[in-house]
Amino acid sequence: MESLRELKKLLKPGQFYHVMFKFRGLVVKRKLKLLEYDAKEKFIVFQHQSSISKLLPVGESLYVLVPGWDMYIKTNIFSERKGKLYLYIEGLTPPPPFVNREYVRVEPDPNEPVRVKLNLKEKSLEGTVKDISEVGVGVIFDRKDLSEEDIILMKDMRKFRGEIHLPKACFNAVLNLEHITDIDRFKILMGFSIDAGKVGKRELQRYIFERQREIAKELSNL
């Protein structure tokens, strides 16, 4: 199925479909009633009383799962009014990465940030954690702390010894560089896999479990 028009065979007004998105790193799945699908204008309209837009960071997408089909419909919120959620279709996509993630990933509380310190030969780098799981972490570094030579060196080294500072614990870990993503001219995001050892893994599990509960509570109050 290459055309959005062909979705008319699968999207039936009056039936319920799962809409998925991320909130503070957690996967949220909502079952919503389809009111209308407009292939020409690229709109999907669902019945929904509360506000999903309050839960989404700017630029975050929502994904509609079509039963019996391997693809997802990638959308963003156009508007919410009078109990209707209007989603604009960006396109068709395979399952987004967060759907098939084996480990739970959470975003730290901004009031209790998680920090990572890395040893880069004769230099020490410190960054703020964007999200973290038992086996991986995304770290945001300020570009003022990173020269182009540092970035080249990190790409060559790949593996680093460092420290992970949770709000209530600190432990040593080996971090393997997986990817580098530009955020803007001020910040850069680096993704690492983590080997935290038994003690560190236990602290990570405790932190992620507690953070899950906090996020779930926040989600229920919105």
Stockholm file with secondary structure:
# STOCKHOLM 1.0

chainA/1-222         MESLRELKKLLKPGQFYHVMFKFRGLVVKRKLKLLEYDAKEKFIVFQHQSSISKLLPVGESLYVLVPGWDMYIKTNIFSERKGKLYLYIEGLTPPPPFVNREYVRVEPDPNEPVRVKLNLKEKSLEGTVKDISEVGVGVIFDRKDLSEEDIILMKDMRKFRGEIHLPKACFNAVLNLEHITDIDRFKILMGFSIDAGKVGKRELQRYIFERQREIAKELSNL
#=GR chainA/1-222 SS CCCGGGGGGTCCTTSEEEEEEEETTEEEEEEEEEEEEETTTTEEEEECCSCSGGGSCTTCCEEEECTTCSCEEEEEEEEEETTEEEEEEEEEESCCGGGGCSSCCBCCCTTSCCEEEEEETTEEEEEEEEEECSSEEEEEEEGGGCCHHHHHHHHHHCEEEEEEEETTEEEEEEEEEEEEEECSSSEEEEEEEEECHHHHHHHHHHHHHHHHHHHHHHHHTC
#=GC SS_cons         CCCGGGGGGTCCTTSEEEEEEEETTEEEEEEEEEEEEETTTTEEEEECCSCSGGGSCTTCCEEEECTTCSCEEEEEEEEEETTEEEEEEEEEESCCGGGGCSSCCBCCCTTSCCEEEEEETTEEEEEEEEEECSSEEEEEEEGGGCCHHHHHHHHHHCEEEEEEEETTEEEEEEEEEEEEEECSSSEEEEEEEEECHHHHHHHHHHHHHHHHHHHHHHHHTC
//
